[in-house]
Amino acid sequence: MEPGETDAAYLAAFVDGEGSMGVYYMGDSHRDSRNGNRYYCPRLSLSNSELAALDYMQFVWGGSMTSGGNHGGWGTLIHRLQWQSQSDLAYILPRIIPYLHNKLAQGKLLLRWVQSRQDRPSHKAGYTDEEIDIAQQISELSSNKGRRRQDRAFSS
């Protein structure tokens, strides 16, 4: 099934409200990431207790689903749909960015990171200073401090 504009807008709204995105590092965090001892993993994920909504998005966009844990100790089962493949993200992000609001800056940065890795998809190729900087920018925007700064910029 080829996703339409409505599907893209629906996914973007879900990402804005229930999603997270970033470039997460894996491996030994005490080593210099430029020498390949640590590697980065791009990720877009949605978490929700409503399985039907995530099932639909998985049908349209693919991705991997996991279930487990509970929300706030209320005993509600939480489901997570996520995309970590650079090719999946290179396909999804340009389609949802026009509809993002709260996470527009993160979406644009994540797409830049994915595009910069297209010729070097393996973590063994190492990372540029720009790629590491993008990962840090996304992390800051995802923090409460970054969100407040982004909110002030929007309201000015």
URCORUR-V149779 format. One record per run of one state. SS is the DSSP state (A for helix, B for strand, O for the rest). FROM is the first residue (numbers start at 1). TO is the last residue. Records with the same first field share a line. If there is no record, write none. Layout:
SS = FROM-TO + FROM-TO
This chain:
O = 1-4 + 28-32 + 36-37 + 49-50 + 62-63 + 71-76 + 84-85 + 100-103 + 117-122 + 126-128 + 143-143 + 156-156
A = 5-18 + 33-35 + 51-61 + 86-99 + 104-116 + 123-125 + 129-142 + 144-155
B = 19-27 + 38-48 + 64-70 + 77-83
